[in-house]
Amino acid sequence: MPPATESVNPLVAVIASNAADLTLLLPATTTLTRFDVRHECWTVSPLGGPTAVAQAVDQALANGAEAFIVGVNGPSGLAATVAGHAFRPVLAVPLETAAFRGLDALAGAVQQPAGLPVAAVAIGQAGATNAALLAVAILGGSRPGLRQRLHAFRAEQAAKVLAATLP
C-alpha cells in the first residue's frame, strides 16, 4: 500500500483513516512544509484490521519516519495501533465530528493504557498545527538547523503578540 503523498526520506508520517480525514490534517502538513520537514501522508483504515495499519507503519519506518501524526476520528484506536507498532513518538490529533465535536476522539486519544504512550493535542486545526510543531521540536533535538527555525518561529509569534494593539 503506497502512501497518499510521498517524500524522499520523510521524517514524519501523517496518517488518517480516510481521505476526508486527511484533509483535516492539512494544517499539520502545511506547518511541516513551512519548517522544511520532509513528510508523507497515508490513509489506512482501522477497519482493515491491525495488519493493514502495521504494514503502513512498517513502510513509513522503512521510508525514514521518526515521528507519526495520526488523525483520530471518534473513539478509534488508530493512534494506539500506530503507537503499538511504531516505537516512535505518536502525536494524536482528535478530529472534530458533528455528533460530539471531537470530544469522543479526544477521550479516545488520551485514554491509552500505561506503556502505550500517545501524545494528544487540541481538537481540529489547532491540534493539527500543534502536532506538527511538536514533531518539529522532537526532531529539532538532534537537528540544530531545525531547532533554530523553531526558535525563530516562536520569536516571530512573540513579536506579533507584543505588537498587537488591545482594545
N, C-alpha and C positions, 0 to 999 in steps of 0.2 A: 504494500500500500504506500504510494508516494505521498509526500506532504502536499498540502494545498498550495503553498508557495515555498520555493526553495532558495537557499542561500549557500554559498560556498563556506564550509566550516562554520555553521551557525553556533553562536554561543548560547542562545535562548531558543527553546521550542515553545510556541504558543499553541495550546490545544483547546479545542472546543468540540462539543458533541455533534454539531451540525454547522452548515454554512451560515445560517441566520445568527447563531450564537457567536460565530467567528467574527461577524461584522460588528458585534457589540464590543469586541476586544480591540477594535481599531485604535482607540487612544493608546493602548499598550504598544502596538506596532509602530504608531507614529512617534511615540516617545523613544522607543528603541532606535528608530531611524535617526531621530534628532541627535542621539549620542553616538551614532555610527556603530551601533551594536548589531552585528550580524544575527539574523533570526530567521526561523522558518515557521510556517503555520500548518497545523494539522487539524483535520476533522476526523474524529474517531468516536463512534457511538458506544457507550457502555452497554447498549442492547446487544452489541456484537460479542459481549462477554469479555472477561478479563484477558483472554488470549489476544483479542484484537487490540486492546489497549497496550498490552505488554509488547506486542510486535511493533506498534508505533513508537513506544518509548525506546525499545532496543534500537530501532533505526535512528531515532533522534540522537541517542547517545553515540551511536557509531558515526553519525554526522558531526559530532563535536559538542552537543548541547551540555552546558554546565548548569543550567537552571531551567525551570519549567514554569510557565504562566498558564493556568488552567481556568477556563470559564466554567463556573458551576451553575447549572440550571436546576432549580428546585433542590430537593434533598439528594441529588445524585451523588454517587460515590466515585465519580470520575477522578477528582483530585486525590482521594485516598488510594485509588488503584494506581495512579501515576506514582505517588509517593512510595507505595509499597514495592514498586518495581525499579524506580529510577535511582534511588540512593543519592539524590541531588536535591538542592532546595526546590520546593514546590510552593508557588505563590498562587493561592486560590482567589479568583475574582467572582464573587456572587453576582449573578446576572439578574436584573430586575424582571419580574414576571407580573402579569396582570393580576393574578389571584392573590399573591402575598407580597407584592412589591419587592421581592428579593429577600425577604426575611427568612423564608424557608431555606433558601440557598446559603444564606449567611450561617444559619444554625447548623446546616449540614457540613459546612466548611470548617467550623470551629470545633465541632464535637467529634474530634478524632481520638482514638484510644491512645494511651501512653505508648510511646515507642514508634508511632507513625505520625511524625510531625508534618503539618501543613500550615503554612502561614496564610491567614485570611486578611484581606484588605476590605475597604469600603465597598458597598454595593454600587454597581454600574460603572459609568465612565470615570468617575474619580478613582474608583478602585482599580480600574484597568491602567490608568496613568500611574498610580502609586505602585502597582505591582511591577511595572516597568522600571520605575525609579529604584525600587528595592533590588531588582535584578542588576541594575547598573551599580548600585552600592556594593552588592555581593561580588560582582565581577571586578569592581574597582579595587578590591582588597589586594589583588595581585597585578593590577594594571595601572601604573601611575598616571598615564595619559587619560584614561577613562575617569580616574579619581579626580584629576584636575578639571575635567569638563563638568563633573558633577558639582565641584566646589564653585565653579564659575556660574553654573545654572542657579545654584542656591543664592549666591551673591546677587545675581540679577533679580531673583524673586524678592529678596530682602530690599533691594533698592526700589523696586516698584511699590512695595508696601510703604516704605518710608516717604516716597514721593507722592503718595496718594493724598488728596485733599478730602478731609472728612467734612460732612455737612454740619 
